[in-house]
Amino acid sequence: MVLGSKKKKVRTSRQWELSKIPEAIRKKRKRKLIVWHTPPHWFKQNPFKNKDMFTVVRDPYARAVSEYYCNWFGYKGKDKNDPTKMNEWIRQKINKIPNNGHLLPQYYYVYNNNGTKVIDHVLRFENLNEEFQELMKSYSLNVTLGNKINVRKNYTSLSVANLTRPTIDKINSCYANDFIFFNYSLL
């Protein structure tokens, strides 16, 4: 997200060309990444270069469960609250990263291929309301968070507590940098 930018520019498809995708992701990529799920510094021309930027990170375990229940990307089959199906789905999707950008390790959004931090402000989902307000205040912006759109429904019952050891191990491996750089605890 870019701070303090009010101008909108029409971007050509050439400006959205990707050129700086890490080799580990490039090898696994079979389909195009969705623009809004792609780290900006992966583009041939970073559309946000020289802008103050922020992003939101989330505990990798909670994020995986959230993706499972996501209205757009998540599990579409029957028995959505079956722990076995959730664990299988999460492991399968992690194996298929980049998944058009879904489940991409958050580290890739914050750090470039050289390990340099390219995002000015990293907010934690777990403290989003407070951290977002502090950030907006620091930029003298009168912006608040609106209504939540992609919120889990009442009929969803699975959580991090339902993750199995093989799924936890897969998350730990795939998101190792997320745990280290964003200070999340391993299970």
QUIWOPE-V569141 format. One record per helix or strand of 3 or more residues. SS is the DSSP state (H for helix, E for strand). FROM is the first residue (numbers start at 1). TO is the last residue. If there is no record, write none. Layout:
ss={SS,SS}
from={FROM,FROM}
to={TO,TO}
This chain:
ss={H,H,H,H,E,H,H,H,H,E,H,H,H,H}
from={13,23,35,40,53,60,83,99,107,121,125,160,165,176}
to={16,28,37,42,57,69,95,101,110,124,138,162,174,181}
